[in-house]
Amino acid sequence: MDSGIFESRTRGNIGAQGASGYLTIDLGALRRNYAKLSSTLAPSRAAAVVKADAYGLGASQVSRALYVQGCRLFFVAHFIEAVRLRPHLPKDVQVFVLNGLQPGNEIACAEGGLIPVINSLEQLRRWAAAAKTVKRTLPAVLQFDTGMSRLGIPPEERTELAASLREHGNVEILFIMSHLASADELDGEQNNEQLAEMTRIADEFAGFDVCFANSGGIFLGDAFHGVLARPGIALYGGAPTSGVENPMEPVVRLDVAVIQTRTVPAGARIGYGGAHVATKETRLATIAAGYADGLPRSLSDRGAVYYGDVRLPIVGRVSMDSIIVDISALPEGTLKLGSLVEVLGPHQTLEDVARDAGTISYEILTGLGNRYHRQYR
Ligand SMILES: *Cc1c(COP(=O)(O)O)cnc(C)c1O
């Protein structure tokens, strides 16, 4: 990464001067990803999953950008996320709470115009009771468990559910949904099993629209599309499918500042626990992000950052607020205090960092902390 970018980034933006790191979120790329998923899905539609603060990228900014691109349906996980997001969006959107209807939230949920994803008979009954209290019909989504054993109505409750739906006419079911457990696997056997189960459910509850696919599911073919899909990670540039080229455009770039450089002799201990010992004279830079900034401790002595095309390996343990990298591959004096190195960007994808850290892109993305200077493009 060249100093020109650093200068253009900070010039005229006092708030950005001297930040320890720059998290750049490309809302244009986000919108193009939404458009791409929408055209893959057509004539089915795409909602957007903006839980966990839009996977760490800012739920209000992300949702408003997607609204401009035509998105009108937004899913969050927790009730509190829906409460916080709703005021940022125009009236003609629907905000759904994936984790269900918690006891005590019913009236607030109804009055806030939020739509619960009903995950059990008990939740359906409480939502119907709330509808009675507020004296109007309340909208809901029904989630079925098709083989993940996490959320949703289990198979043995389906008969009773059908009766319960007839009884609670004051709950309007907008659509039915389920979630795939292995959607990132193109030839995953579980995908077809879950599709078969969802097809049975759609027959049993005929007349309801089906919402099924997450990001990976969109790329499993038309059979998985239903009427509405719920992509998350693919919107944010993460790979929807494992083991094939990522069709999505990167949305996130992370550059972190150098806060110290030094040369150490052979035998020098590097970082906590002296876990890394220099085998020869080594030039080091300390950069201003650590595990509190979402760079997992499992990156200790694994993975790298980049300066231009040059790979700078992480040496020693990841600290809370900093990481030490070996900069011997760069000409002396290249990196100075405030120089920026690339953690995520053209040389290193989310998947690269996730692989080095032994985790998945989702965890890296949602973990990026709030100590970076955030800039939206
Ligand atoms: C998180 C989540 C999604 C989005 O999944 P991605 O793999 O990020 O596309 C969709 N549906 C449900 C129920 C979820 O929990």
The ligand as a Gaussian input file, in Angstrom:
#p B3LYP/6-31G(d) Opt

LIG

0 1
 C      -27.136000     -15.573000       9.626000
 C      -28.303000     -16.133000       8.933000
 C      -28.470000     -15.947000       7.550000
 C      -27.403000     -15.347000       6.668000
 O      -26.433000     -16.345000       6.387000
 P      -25.191000     -16.093000       5.421000
 O      -24.519000     -17.410000       5.381000
 O      -24.367000     -15.029000       6.061000
 O      -25.740000     -15.662000       4.119000
 C      -29.660000     -16.380000       6.973000
 N      -30.618000     -16.973000       7.725000
 C      -30.468000     -17.203000       9.042000
 C      -31.547000     -17.891000       9.784000
 C      -29.300000     -16.802000       9.692000
 O      -29.153000     -17.070000      10.995000

